[in-house]
Amino acid sequence: MTLDENAVRALLRMDELIPVAVEDIAAADPVYRKAAQADEAQPSG
């Protein structure tokens, strides 16, 4: 495998942390929370 395993693990870890950070921001910011709820209400596609 040519890809650095540590780099892959770091990317996977980052991918797990990003949604948590977004949830923390949404919880702390009512304006962001409203925007996020409006965004979720939109049908995707």
PQR file of N, CA, C, O and H, with PARSE charges and radii, in Angstrom:
ATOM      1  N   MET A   1       0.850  -1.195   0.000 -0.4000 1.5000
ATOM      2  CA  MET A   1       0.000   0.000   0.000 -0.0000 2.0000
ATOM      3  C   MET A   1       0.887   1.248   0.000  0.5500 1.7000
ATOM      4  O   MET A   1       1.749   1.406   0.864 -0.5500 1.4000
ATOM      5  N   THR A   2       0.667   2.122  -0.970 -0.4000 1.5000
ATOM      6  CA  THR A   2       1.541   3.288  -1.094 -0.0000 2.0000
ATOM      7  C   THR A   2       1.090   4.445  -0.206  0.5500 1.7000
ATOM      8  O   THR A   2       1.907   5.264   0.215 -0.5500 1.4000
ATOM      9  H   THR A   2      -0.033   1.993  -1.672  0.4000 1.0000
ATOM     10  N   LEU A   3      -0.223   4.511   0.082 -0.4000 1.5000
ATOM     11  CA  LEU A   3      -0.704   5.590   0.951 -0.0000 2.0000
ATOM     12  C   LEU A   3      -0.173   5.390   2.368  0.5500 1.7000
ATOM     13  O   LEU A   3      -0.131   4.273   2.884 -0.5500 1.4000
ATOM     14  H   LEU A   3      -0.886   3.846  -0.259  0.4000 1.0000
ATOM     15  N   ASP A   4       0.226   6.483   2.972 -0.4000 1.5000
ATOM     16  CA  ASP A   4       0.705   6.436   4.353 -0.0000 2.0000
ATOM     17  C   ASP A   4      -0.472   6.095   5.275  0.5500 1.7000
ATOM     18  O   ASP A   4      -1.460   6.829   5.321 -0.5500 1.4000
ATOM     19  H   ASP A   4       0.192   7.390   2.552  0.4000 1.0000
ATOM     20  N   GLU A   5      -0.366   5.002   5.992 -0.4000 1.5000
ATOM     21  CA  GLU A   5      -1.467   4.581   6.858 -0.0000 2.0000
ATOM     22  C   GLU A   5      -1.804   5.626   7.912  0.5500 1.7000
ATOM     23  O   GLU A   5      -2.969   5.794   8.275 -0.5500 1.4000
ATOM     24  H   GLU A   5       0.436   4.406   5.955  0.4000 1.0000
ATOM     25  N   ASN A   6      -0.788   6.327   8.404 -0.4000 1.5000
ATOM     26  CA  ASN A   6      -1.045   7.372   9.395 -0.0000 2.0000
ATOM     27  C   ASN A   6      -1.878   8.497   8.790  0.5500 1.7000
ATOM     28  O   ASN A   6      -2.756   9.049   9.453 -0.5500 1.4000
ATOM     29  H   ASN A   6       0.158   6.190   8.110  0.4000 1.0000
ATOM     30  N   ALA A   7      -1.606   8.833   7.543 -0.4000 1.5000
ATOM     31  CA  ALA A   7      -2.383   9.882   6.874 -0.0000 2.0000
ATOM     32  C   ALA A   7      -3.834   9.441   6.708  0.5500 1.7000
ATOM     33  O   ALA A   7      -4.764  10.221   6.913 -0.5500 1.4000
ATOM     34  H   ALA A   7      -0.893   8.384   7.005  0.4000 1.0000
ATOM     35  N   VAL A   8      -4.009   8.176   6.331 -0.4000 1.5000
ATOM     36  CA  VAL A   8      -5.363   7.652   6.167 -0.0000 2.0000
ATOM     37  C   VAL A   8      -6.105   7.682   7.496  0.5500 1.7000
ATOM     38  O   VAL A   8      -7.265   8.090   7.558 -0.5500 1.4000
ATOM     39  H   VAL A   8      -3.253   7.542   6.164  0.4000 1.0000
ATOM     40  N   ARG A   9      -5.432   7.247   8.559 -0.4000 1.5000
ATOM     41  CA  ARG A   9      -6.075   7.251   9.884 -0.0000 2.0000
ATOM     42  C   ARG A   9      -6.433   8.669  10.302  0.5500 1.7000
ATOM     43  O   ARG A   9      -7.499   8.903  10.871 -0.5500 1.4000
ATOM     44  H   ARG A   9      -4.490   6.915   8.508  0.4000 1.0000
ATOM     45  N   ALA A  10      -5.541   9.618  10.020 -0.4000 1.5000
ATOM     46  CA  ALA A  10      -5.809  11.013  10.376 -0.0000 2.0000
ATOM     47  C   ALA A  10      -7.040  11.527   9.630  0.5500 1.7000
ATOM     48  O   ALA A  10      -7.873  12.227  10.207 -0.5500 1.4000
ATOM     49  H   ALA A  10      -4.675   9.428   9.558  0.4000 1.0000
ATOM     50  N   LEU A  11      -7.152  11.179   8.349 -0.4000 1.5000
ATOM     51  CA  LEU A  11      -8.315  11.610   7.570 -0.0000 2.0000
ATOM     52  C   LEU A  11      -9.597  11.000   8.120  0.5500 1.7000
ATOM     53  O   LEU A  11     -10.613  11.685   8.236 -0.5500 1.4000
ATOM     54  H   LEU A  11      -6.475  10.611   7.881  0.4000 1.0000
ATOM     55  N   LEU A  12      -9.552   9.717   8.457 -0.4000 1.5000
ATOM     56  CA  LEU A  12     -10.735   9.063   9.008 -0.0000 2.0000
ATOM     57  C   LEU A  12     -11.131   9.702  10.332  0.5500 1.7000
ATOM     58  O   LEU A  12     -12.313   9.922  10.597 -0.5500 1.4000
ATOM     59  H   LEU A  12      -8.726   9.161   8.363  0.4000 1.0000
ATOM     60  N   ARG A  13     -10.133   9.997  11.162 -0.4000 1.5000
ATOM     61  CA  ARG A  13     -10.394  10.614  12.460 -0.0000 2.0000
ATOM     62  C   ARG A  13     -10.997  12.005  12.245  0.5500 1.7000
ATOM     63  O   ARG A  13     -11.944  12.383  12.935 -0.5500 1.4000
ATOM     64  H   ARG A  13      -9.173   9.817  10.947  0.4000 1.0000
ATOM     65  N   MET A  14     -10.459  12.755  11.302 -0.4000 1.5000
ATOM     66  CA  MET A  14     -10.969  14.084  10.985 -0.0000 2.0000
ATOM     67  C   MET A  14     -12.424  13.981  10.533  0.5500 1.7000
ATOM     68  O   MET A  14     -13.264  14.793  10.922 -0.5500 1.4000
ATOM     69  H   MET A  14      -9.690  12.448  10.742  0.4000 1.0000
ATOM     70  N   ASP A  15     -12.711  12.976   9.708 -0.4000 1.5000
ATOM     71  CA  ASP A  15     -14.057  12.787   9.194 -0.0000 2.0000
ATOM     72  C   ASP A  15     -15.036  12.502  10.324  0.5500 1.7000
ATOM     73  O   ASP A  15     -16.201  12.891  10.246 -0.5500 1.4000
ATOM     74  H   ASP A  15     -12.029  12.316   9.392  0.4000 1.0000
ATOM     75  N   GLU A  16     -14.574  11.824  11.380 -0.4000 1.5000
ATOM     76  CA  GLU A  16     -15.430  11.544  12.531 -0.0000 2.0000
ATOM     77  C   GLU A  16     -15.631  12.795  13.381  0.5500 1.7000
ATOM     78  O   GLU A  16     -16.695  12.985  13.971 -0.5500 1.4000
ATOM     79  H   GLU A  16     -13.628  11.508  11.444  0.4000 1.0000
ATOM     80  N   LEU A  17     -14.608  13.648  13.444 -0.4000 1.5000
ATOM     81  CA  LEU A  17     -14.663  14.810  14.328 -0.0000 2.0000
ATOM     82  C   LEU A  17     -15.455  15.970  13.740  0.5500 1.7000
ATOM     83  O   LEU A  17     -16.065  16.737  14.485 -0.5500 1.4000
ATOM     84  H   LEU A  17     -13.744  13.494  12.965  0.4000 1.0000
ATOM     85  N   ILE A  18     -15.455  16.111  12.419 -0.4000 1.5000
ATOM     86  CA  ILE A  18     -16.102  17.273  11.807 -0.0000 2.0000
ATOM     87  C   ILE A  18     -17.591  17.366  12.151  0.5500 1.7000
ATOM     88  O   ILE A  18     -18.043  18.435  12.562 -0.5500 1.4000
ATOM     89  H   ILE A  18     -14.959  15.488  11.814  0.4000 1.0000
ATOM     90  N   PRO A  19     -18.377  16.282  11.998 -0.5600 1.5000
ATOM     91  CA  PRO A  19     -19.801  16.406  12.346  0.2800 2.0000
ATOM     92  C   PRO A  19     -20.024  16.776  13.812  0.5500 1.7000
ATOM     93  O   PRO A  19     -20.968  17.497  14.134 -0.5500 1.4000
ATOM     94  N   VAL A  20     -19.161  16.285  14.696 -0.4000 1.5000
ATOM     95  CA  VAL A  20     -19.275  16.612  16.117 -0.0000 2.0000
ATOM     96  C   VAL A  20     -19.045  18.104  16.322  0.5500 1.7000
ATOM     97  O   VAL A  20     -19.774  18.752  17.073 -0.5500 1.4000
ATOM     98  H   VAL A  20     -18.394  15.698  14.435  0.4000 1.0000
ATOM     99  N   ALA A  21     -18.032  18.649  15.652 -0.4000 1.5000
ATOM    100  CA  ALA A  21     -17.738  20.076  15.764 -0.0000 2.0000
ATOM    101  C   ALA A  21     -18.909  20.900  15.239  0.5500 1.7000
ATOM    102  O   ALA A  21     -19.271  21.913  15.836 -0.5500 1.4000
ATOM    103  H   ALA A  21     -17.439  18.123  15.042  0.4000 1.0000
ATOM    104  N   VAL A  22     -19.499  20.472  14.130 -0.4000 1.5000
ATOM    105  CA  VAL A  22     -20.646  21.186  13.567 -0.0000 2.0000
ATOM    106  C   VAL A  22     -21.806  21.171  14.548  0.5500 1.7000
ATOM    107  O   VAL A  22     -22.487  22.182  14.720 -0.5500 1.4000
ATOM    108  H   VAL A  22     -19.205  19.648  13.645  0.4000 1.0000
ATOM    109  N   GLU A  23     -22.040  20.021  15.198 -0.4000 1.5000
ATOM    110  CA  GLU A  23     -23.120  19.930  16.183 -0.0000 2.0000
ATOM    111  C   GLU A  23     -22.849  20.856  17.364  0.5500 1.7000
ATOM    112  O   GLU A  23     -23.770  21.487  17.885 -0.5500 1.4000
ATOM    113  H   GLU A  23     -21.487  19.200  15.058  0.4000 1.0000
ATOM    114  N   ASP A  24     -21.576  20.941  17.793 -0.4000 1.5000
ATOM    115  CA  ASP A  24     -21.223  21.824  18.901 -0.0000 2.0000
ATOM    116  C   ASP A  24     -21.486  23.275  18.534  0.5500 1.7000
ATOM    117  O   ASP A  24     -22.005  24.043  19.345 -0.5500 1.4000
ATOM    118  H   ASP A  24     -20.828  20.429  17.370  0.4000 1.0000
ATOM    119  N   ILE A  25     -21.129  23.650  17.310 -0.4000 1.5000
ATOM    120  CA  ILE A  25     -21.358  25.025  16.856 -0.0000 2.0000
ATOM    121  C   ILE A  25     -22.861  25.302  16.817  0.5500 1.7000
ATOM    122  O   ILE A  25     -23.317  26.355  17.263 -0.5500 1.4000
ATOM    123  H   ILE A  25     -20.708  23.026  16.651  0.4000 1.0000
ATOM    124  N   ALA A  26     -23.619  24.357  16.284 -0.4000 1.5000
ATOM    125  CA  ALA A  26     -25.066  24.529  16.181 -0.0000 2.0000
ATOM    126  C   ALA A  26     -25.689  24.673  17.567  0.5500 1.7000
ATOM    127  O   ALA A  26     -26.607  25.470  17.763 -0.5500 1.4000
ATOM    128  H   ALA A  26     -23.249  23.502  15.922  0.4000 1.0000
ATOM    129  N   ALA A  27     -25.188  23.904  18.520 -0.4000 1.5000
ATOM    130  CA  ALA A  27     -25.737  23.966  19.873 -0.0000 2.0000
ATOM    131  C   ALA A  27     -25.416  25.302  20.528  0.5500 1.7000
ATOM    132  O   ALA A  27     -26.203  25.811  21.326 -0.5500 1.4000
ATOM    133  H   ALA A  27     -24.443  23.257  18.361  0.4000 1.0000
ATOM    134  N   ALA A  28     -24.261  25.868  20.193 -0.4000 1.5000
ATOM    135  CA  ALA A  28     -23.835  27.113  20.812 -0.0000 2.0000
ATOM    136  C   ALA A  28     -24.408  28.339  20.116  0.5500 1.7000
ATOM    137  O   ALA A  28     -24.457  29.416  20.710 -0.5500 1.4000
ATOM    138  H   ALA A  28     -23.622  25.454  19.546  0.4000 1.0000
ATOM    139  N   ASP A  29     -24.841  28.197  18.868 -0.4000 1.5000
ATOM    140  CA  ASP A  29     -25.258  29.355  18.073 -0.0000 2.0000
ATOM    141  C   ASP A  29     -26.693  29.176  17.583  0.5500 1.7000
ATOM    142  O   ASP A  29     -26.926  28.415  16.644 -0.5500 1.4000
ATOM    143  H   ASP A  29     -24.801  27.322  18.385  0.4000 1.0000
ATOM    144  N   PRO A  30     -27.653  29.858  18.195 -0.5600 1.5000
ATOM    145  CA  PRO A  30     -29.064  29.683  17.817  0.2800 2.0000
ATOM    146  C   PRO A  30     -29.329  30.060  16.366  0.5500 1.7000
ATOM    147  O   PRO A  30     -30.173  29.441  15.718 -0.5500 1.4000
ATOM    148  N   VAL A  31     -28.628  31.060  15.842 -0.4000 1.5000
ATOM    149  CA  VAL A  31     -28.831  31.452  14.441 -0.0000 2.0000
ATOM    150  C   VAL A  31     -28.386  30.317  13.530  0.5500 1.7000
ATOM    151  O   VAL A  31     -29.067  29.979  12.562 -0.5500 1.4000
ATOM    152  H   VAL A  31     -27.943  31.563  16.368  0.4000 1.0000
ATOM    153  N   TYR A  32     -27.232  29.730  13.851 -0.4000 1.5000
ATOM    154  CA  TYR A  32     -26.731  28.606  13.055 -0.0000 2.0000
ATOM    155  C   TYR A  32     -27.689  27.419  13.170  0.5500 1.7000
ATOM    156  O   TYR A  32     -27.947  26.718  12.192 -0.5500 1.4000
ATOM    157  H   TYR A  32     -26.678  30.005  14.637  0.4000 1.0000
ATOM    158  N   ARG A  33     -28.208  27.208  14.377 -0.4000 1.5000
ATOM    159  CA  ARG A  33     -29.115  26.080  14.597 -0.0000 2.0000
ATOM    160  C   ARG A  33     -30.363  26.238  13.720  0.5500 1.7000
ATOM    161  O   ARG A  33     -30.829  25.269  13.121 -0.5500 1.4000
ATOM    162  H   ARG A  33     -27.998  27.778  15.172  0.4000 1.0000
ATOM    163  N   LYS A  34     -30.897  27.452  13.647 -0.4000 1.5000
ATOM    164  CA  LYS A  34     -32.064  27.698  12.796 -0.0000 2.0000
ATOM    165  C   LYS A  34     -31.728  27.412  11.339  0.5500 1.7000
ATOM    166  O   LYS A  34     -32.515  26.792  10.626 -0.5500 1.4000
ATOM    167  H   LYS A  34     -30.518  28.239  14.134  0.4000 1.0000
ATOM    168  N   ALA A  35     -30.563  27.863  10.901 -0.4000 1.5000
ATOM    169  CA  ALA A  35     -30.138  27.635   9.514 -0.0000 2.0000
ATOM    170  C   ALA A  35     -29.975  26.143   9.246  0.5500 1.7000
ATOM    171  O   ALA A  35     -30.353  25.655   8.181 -0.5500 1.4000
ATOM    172  H   ALA A  35     -29.923  28.367  11.480  0.4000 1.0000
ATOM    173  N   ALA A  36     -29.414  25.425  10.206 -0.4000 1.5000
ATOM    174  CA  ALA A  36     -29.202  23.990  10.034 -0.0000 2.0000
ATOM    175  C   ALA A  36     -30.542  23.261   9.958  0.5500 1.7000
ATOM    176  O   ALA A  36     -30.703  22.341   9.156 -0.5500 1.4000
ATOM    177  H   ALA A  36     -29.107  25.822  11.071  0.4000 1.0000
ATOM    178  N   GLN A  37     -31.498  23.666  10.782 -0.4000 1.5000
ATOM    179  CA  GLN A  37     -32.817  23.034  10.755 -0.0000 2.0000
ATOM    180  C   GLN A  37     -33.510  23.324   9.432  0.5500 1.7000
ATOM    181  O   GLN A  37     -34.143  22.434   8.863 -0.5500 1.4000
ATOM    182  H   GLN A  37     -31.368  24.413  11.433  0.4000 1.0000
ATOM    183  N   ALA A  38     -33.404  24.544   8.933 -0.4000 1.5000
ATOM    184  CA  ALA A  38     -34.002  24.901   7.647 -0.0000 2.0000
ATOM    185  C   ALA A  38     -33.357  24.082   6.541  0.5500 1.7000
ATOM    186  O   ALA A  38     -34.031  23.640   5.610 -0.5500 1.4000
ATOM    187  H   ALA A  38     -32.890  25.267   9.395  0.4000 1.0000
ATOM    188  N   ASP A  39     -32.047  23.883   6.647 -0.4000 1.5000
ATOM    189  CA  ASP A  39     -31.310  23.115   5.644 -0.0000 2.0000
ATOM    190  C   ASP A  39     -31.759  21.651   5.670  0.5500 1.7000
ATOM    191  O   ASP A  39     -31.894  21.029   4.616 -0.5500 1.4000
ATOM    192  H   ASP A  39     -31.500  24.243   7.403  0.4000 1.0000
ATOM    193  N   GLU A  40     -31.991  21.097   6.864 -0.4000 1.5000
ATOM    194  CA  GLU A  40     -32.425  19.710   6.980 -0.0000 2.0000
ATOM    195  C   GLU A  40     -33.844  19.539   6.446  0.5500 1.7000
ATOM    196  O   GLU A  40     -34.196  18.471   5.945 -0.5500 1.4000
ATOM    197  H   GLU A  40     -31.882  21.602   7.720  0.4000 1.0000
ATOM    198  N   ALA A  41     -34.663  20.593   6.550 -0.4000 1.5000
ATOM    199  CA  ALA A  41     -36.050  20.515   6.094 -0.0000 2.0000
ATOM    200  C   ALA A  41     -36.132  20.453   4.570  0.5500 1.7000
ATOM    201  O   ALA A  41     -37.107  19.939   4.021 -0.5500 1.4000
ATOM    202  H   ALA A  41     -34.377  21.461   6.956  0.4000 1.0000
ATOM    203  N   GLN A  42     -35.119  20.974   3.889 -0.4000 1.5000
ATOM    204  CA  GLN A  42     -35.093  20.935   2.422 -0.0000 2.0000
ATOM    205  C   GLN A  42     -34.880  19.494   1.954  0.5500 1.7000
ATOM    206  O   GLN A  42     -34.004  18.806   2.476 -0.5500 1.4000
ATOM    207  H   GLN A  42     -34.327  21.392   4.335  0.4000 1.0000
ATOM    208  N   PRO A  43     -35.663  19.030   0.986 -0.5600 1.5000
ATOM    209  CA  PRO A  43     -35.389  17.696   0.436  0.2800 2.0000
ATOM    210  C   PRO A  43     -34.086  17.717  -0.360  0.5500 1.7000
ATOM    211  O   PRO A  43     -33.896  18.572  -1.225 -0.5500 1.4000
ATOM    212  N   SER A  44     -33.199  16.786  -0.068 -0.4000 1.5000
ATOM    213  CA  SER A  44     -31.914  16.782  -0.771 -0.0000 2.0000
ATOM    214  C   SER A  44     -32.042  16.026  -2.087  0.5500 1.7000
ATOM    215  O   SER A  44     -32.793  15.057  -2.196 -0.5500 1.4000
ATOM    216  H   SER A  44     -33.353  16.091   0.635  0.4000 1.0000
ATOM    217  N   GLY A  45     -31.288  16.493  -3.088 -0.4000 1.5000
ATOM    218  CA  GLY A  45     -31.329  15.829  -4.371 -0.0000 2.0000
ATOM    219  C   GLY A  45     -31.600  16.859  -5.400  0.5500 1.7000
ATOM    220  O   GLY A  45     -31.683  16.540  -6.586 -0.5500 1.4000
ATOM    221  H   GLY A  45     -30.678  17.280  -2.999  0.4000 1.0000
TER
END
